[in-house]
Amino acid sequence: MGILSWLLLGLIVGALAKWIMPGDDPGGIFVTILIGIAGAFVGGFLATQLGLGTVSGFNIGSLAIAIGGSLLLLFGYRKLKT
């Protein structure tokens, strides 16, 4: 996936993670995108280590893995900021 694809996936995944776990978060759209991109990496890494699959493009499995990673990072981000 190219850098533009990662940015688009990060935007989508970050927005979905905030929608799934609503709350008052510091930061705006850029923080959301960064959490989404980092979440895709973290989710892909953890899923690969556990043998669940990888983030390999725009498909349902990759999206679920990326959202899971983003939720994990969003939870950690909130714990650090509060």
C-alpha positions as CSV (number, residue, x, y, z in Angstrom):
1,M,0.0,0.0,0.0
2,G,1.2,3.5,-0.8
3,I,1.5,6.4,1.5
4,L,-1.8,7.9,0.2
5,S,-3.5,4.6,0.9
6,W,-2.2,4.5,4.5
7,L,-3.4,8.1,5.1
8,L,-6.8,7.2,3.7
9,L,-7.0,4.0,5.8
10,G,-5.8,5.9,8.8
11,L,-8.4,8.6,8.4
12,I,-11.2,6.0,8.0
13,V,-9.9,3.8,10.9
14,G,-9.3,6.7,13.2
15,A,-12.8,8.1,12.6
16,L,-14.3,4.7,13.2
17,A,-12.3,4.2,16.4
18,K,-13.5,7.5,17.7
19,W,-17.1,6.6,16.7
20,I,-16.9,3.3,18.5
21,M,-15.2,4.8,21.6
22,P,-16.7,8.3,21.9
23,G,-15.4,10.8,24.3
24,D,-13.6,14.1,24.8
25,D,-10.1,13.6,23.3
26,P,-7.4,16.3,23.0
27,G,-6.3,16.8,19.4
28,G,-8.2,17.1,16.2
29,I,-8.3,15.5,12.8
30,F,-4.5,15.1,12.6
31,V,-4.3,13.2,15.9
32,T,-7.2,11.0,14.7
33,I,-5.3,10.2,11.5
34,L,-2.1,9.5,13.3
35,I,-3.9,7.2,15.8
36,G,-5.5,5.4,12.9
37,I,-2.3,4.9,10.9
38,A,-0.4,3.8,14.0
39,G,-3.3,1.6,15.0
40,A,-3.1,-0.1,11.6
41,F,0.5,-0.8,12.2
42,V,0.0,-2.0,15.8
43,G,-3.0,-4.1,14.9
44,G,-1.2,-5.7,11.9
45,F,1.8,-6.4,14.1
46,L,-0.2,-8.0,16.9
47,A,-2.4,-9.9,14.5
48,T,0.6,-11.3,12.7
49,Q,2.2,-12.3,16.0
50,L,-1.0,-14.1,17.0
51,G,-1.4,-15.7,13.6
52,L,-4.7,-13.9,12.9
53,G,-3.7,-12.3,9.6
54,T,-2.1,-9.1,8.3
55,V,-3.2,-5.7,7.1
56,S,-3.0,-6.2,3.3
57,G,-5.1,-3.6,1.7
58,F,-8.7,-2.4,1.8
59,N,-10.7,-5.5,2.8
60,I,-12.9,-6.3,5.8
61,G,-10.2,-8.4,7.7
62,S,-7.6,-5.6,7.3
63,L,-10.1,-3.0,8.4
64,A,-11.1,-5.0,11.5
65,I,-7.4,-5.5,12.4
66,A,-6.6,-1.8,11.9
67,I,-9.7,-0.7,13.9
68,G,-8.7,-3.0,16.8
69,G,-5.2,-1.5,16.9
70,S,-6.6,2.0,16.7
71,L,-9.0,1.3,19.6
72,L,-6.1,0.0,21.6
73,L,-4.0,3.1,20.9
74,L,-7.0,5.4,21.5
75,F,-7.5,3.8,24.9
76,G,-3.8,4.2,25.8
77,Y,-3.8,7.8,24.5
78,R,-6.7,8.7,26.7
79,K,-5.1,7.0,29.8
80,L,-1.9,9.0,29.2
81,K,-3.7,12.3,28.7
82,T,-6.0,12.1,31.8
